[in-house]
Amino acid sequence: MYRFAADVAVFADADALIEADALYWECESWIPVVEPHVGQSAAGVREAASRLSLAREGSGNTEWWWESDGFRVHLWRTFAELFQQERQAKWGLWARDEAGLQAAHRFLAGNDLQ
């Protein structure tokens, strides 16, 4: 079990942590659609993203990755859980290419996410 501090179990094992990091760094070369930052609203993100394909190998107990049609969604709740502050949750969305960008915008609009 990979834990953050003493209280928050983030991933089941180190392999999941490594895969999550690889997914994130791969997205660094993609088109940022929603930049993750503290204080953004994560309301509805998990519910909307749950209709996409979960990237199980890079997801855990407080961080999840979903993929669909050339875009990825990442939701971080680790600090929200650790500090018991919902405003610490953040999420991001990246598109692989122009087609993925269009699909990402449809996903955002269809789920009333900002």
C-alpha positions, 0 to 999 in steps of 0.5 A, a space after each residue: 500500500 502506498 500511503 501519503 503521510 500516515 493517514 491517506 492510502 493513495 495507491 494499492 502498490 508502487 506499480 500503480 503510483 508509477 503508472 499514474 506518474 507515467 500517465 501524468 507525464 505523458 499528458 505533459 505533451 498533450 493539449 491542456 484543456 482544463 489545467 489542474 489547480 487547488 480551489 477549482 470545483 471538482 463537483 460532478 467530475 467523478 460522476 461524469 468521468 465514471 462513464 468513461 474508461 477507467 485506467 485501472 493501472 494508474 488509479 487508486 484510492 484518492 486519484 483516478 484516471 479515465 480515458 475516452 476518444 483521445 482525451 484523459 481526465 485525472 481527479 486528485 483527492 489526496 490532499 482533500 482527504 489528508 487535510 479534510 478540505 474539499 477545496 484541495 481536490 483538483 482535476 485536469 483534462 488533456 487531449 491527445 490531438 485536435 480530434 481529442 480536443 473536440 471530444 473533450 469539449 463535448 465531454 465538458 459541455 455535455 456534463 456542465 463542467 468548467 
